[in-house]
Amino acid sequence: MVVFLKLLERFREYRSERSSTGRVPSVTYEWKEVMASLSCPPMPPILSLVVIFILVYLIDSSNACGMQLCNDRWRTAEDAAYRGLIKPRNGEDPICVAHRTHLVCLIAEGVNCKTNLQYQLAKRAVIHKMKQLGCNDVGDIFNMTNVDPRRPRLPVRDNLICTFRSRDPNKPIQYQHCGLFGDPHLRTFKDEFQTCKVEGAWSLVQNKHIVVMVTNNPVKDHVAATATSKLTVVIKKNDDCASHDFVTYKAQTNDLPGTFENGHSHAGPDESVAIRVMDPGKHVEIYLRFIDTTIRVRQIGRYFTFAMKMPQEIVGQSLDDDTQQLCVQGCPEQEQINYKKYLADRRKIIDLHQGDIAMTSERASELCRQSQVVDFYFDSCVFDLMTTGDKNFTVAAHQLLEDLTDLSPDIVKTQENRTYLEYDEIHLSSGYRIHSNFISWTCALAVFVCLLLEHATS
């Protein structure tokens, strides 16, 4: 405890000196002085063992949740469903068995994962997907030992001539994801996260099969903020699997149609292109089976969220021209906003009249935690509330993360279970930063070293 108190005392002095003088103290000198001043008090052996146990528990607790195991089981079961290896006794869709296998595994891990927001999000997404497909909660569970890896992957419904097939039938299809929401925030196919201005019309995706465009307009009463007010999807001519002409879908503020512009809800043989209304006026889903691509569009408040799942092979077919495709290349550098710096610089503003913010960082963080968003989606949520004050953006961040998780449960593996701003830090003139996490781990390491020295000399 003495070690912790000394470290914290030095750290407070460091911050106090920097805020009062504007001068950045020497980090090397400060920390050498701290470590030199530490003394490890004698500790009873039994207490030492308790402290070591606590430290090991804290380090390993983040790995105790078995979500990775459940995701692996889901992927194996999904692959088996597509290869025709699952034959449900009650005649249900084999993919229901895969989803149920995933859900049962997640429920079994509930004790270890109950405090993990990613776990809660993944579990809700699986339940939601099962309800959409009409899957029963009780039924067959896939047995992993029955998979023959040598059998080639085949679609469940071989009679569909426009079902996407991977070039290598022995490997599962690899998917990539893109999402756009809020002010606006972008997740590219490469899992890069950006906050951008991109006012006006921009291309998200453009290849030989499909074009997706968005228009971003200034948020009312907040000239510096923009959000997506219009979205257009153009499915190019494909005589075999789509249409003899272009098929267009357009959505704009307060108008989220349930059909394409031609009034139809599907095109191509066996409805290889289809639009499904999930929630009238609020949520639609477009599916292109011949390229196994799903697009989700939601209207939340006055603005739209966009989520897309596309095979990596199709993403690689993006047109090589001068068009900036946000999902593929990201936003141009001059259009990007350093949201980390914005959050760090304005984190201490309390009086709204003293800064260009519509909500304090503390209040925004509280609302975003209530929305159960994590990592980049938490940061984006806080950013949007501070810039606009519009609470609809908390819903947008939550729904976009849930959509991506629903489209691919593996997406949770790329997110940290973080619900705080990691940019609440000291910025050093040399470009180095000291995080609060770094301080915590330094304290823990110092205690651990002291215990080892004590045991070595006893």
Summary of the structure (lengths in Angstrom):
residues: 458
radius of gyration: 25.9
end to end distance: 20.1
largest distance: 84.4
contacts: 1408
relative contact order: 0.12
helix: 44%
strand: 20%
